[in-house]
Amino acid sequence: DGGITQSPKYLFRKEGQNVTLSCEQNLNHDAMYWYRQDPGQGLRLIYYSQIVNDFQKGDIAEGYSVSREKKESFPLTVTSAQKNPTAFYLCASSLAGALGNEQFFGPGTRLTVL
Amino acid sequence: QKEVEQNSGPLSVPEGAIASLNCTYSDRGSQSFFWYRQYSGKSPELIMSIYSNGDKEDGRFTAQLNKASQYVSLLIRDSQPSDSATYLCADRRQGGSNYKLTFGKGTLLTVNP
């Protein structure tokens, strides 16, 4: 089955802890993205990567970090510096460059800070 | 900041009617436009993409694009209760060598049996 997987589905974190969200795709897509969604809000871009070993900040990168060591994987770390991390986190992938019009999403991780 | 605007709704239509969802965008450089459907608690699912002025039909869905007016719409014919969801509009714009999507906040559609 081709697709995007995210784990875990639900994650609970205590204040002051860093947590890492997993995103894996087997669609052979070069580009991967992380979004955050809050209730009643649209998707806001956190980080994106067009190619292995390269990534760019999106609109709300503060308090987050990413790596892109493999084409298939784009993990997101939510650090203790993120002021309000409780949200629904969505990973997406697409072809890169001018061909990469359509983004496809994983099932998401719901993070709750206790 | 360049925006994508949608009426938050809720938009309520009876089963079998046509649902009309609207979206405006502010960046004239936007090249591609997308409609995603998101059921409550789930991730967005791509249902339509449109790149040229005019209409694009796929089954019960028709996307309409008017670049001069910076307006995109989605029509759902013969609406079904299973169409009840939030519909997200997005545009794709180029920043240097990179491309990214900008999403509206979504319109909640309810189809009443």
HADDOCK unambig.tbl for C-alpha pairs under 7 A between the chains (distance, minus, plus):
assign (segid A and resid 40 and name CA) (segid B and resid 105 and name CA) 6.94 0.50 0.50
assign (segid A and resid 41 and name CA) (segid B and resid 105 and name CA) 4.93 0.50 0.50
assign (segid A and resid 42 and name CA) (segid B and resid 103 and name CA) 5.92 0.50 0.50
assign (segid A and resid 42 and name CA) (segid B and resid 104 and name CA) 5.49 0.50 0.50
assign (segid A and resid 42 and name CA) (segid B and resid 105 and name CA) 3.71 0.50 0.50
assign (segid A and resid 42 and name CA) (segid B and resid 106 and name CA) 6.24 0.50 0.50
assign (segid A and resid 43 and name CA) (segid B and resid 103 and name CA) 5.91 0.50 0.50
assign (segid A and resid 97 and name CA) (segid B and resid 98 and name CA) 6.57 0.50 0.50
assign (segid A and resid 97 and name CA) (segid B and resid 99 and name CA) 6.62 0.50 0.50
assign (segid A and resid 105 and name CA) (segid B and resid 43 and name CA) 6.57 0.50 0.50
assign (segid A and resid 105 and name CA) (segid B and resid 44 and name CA) 6.46 0.50 0.50
assign (segid A and resid 106 and name CA) (segid B and resid 43 and name CA) 6.77 0.50 0.50
assign (segid A and resid 107 and name CA) (segid B and resid 42 and name CA) 6.57 0.50 0.50
assign (segid A and resid 107 and name CA) (segid B and resid 43 and name CA) 5.27 0.50 0.50
assign (segid A and resid 108 and name CA) (segid B and resid 43 and name CA) 6.18 0.50 0.50
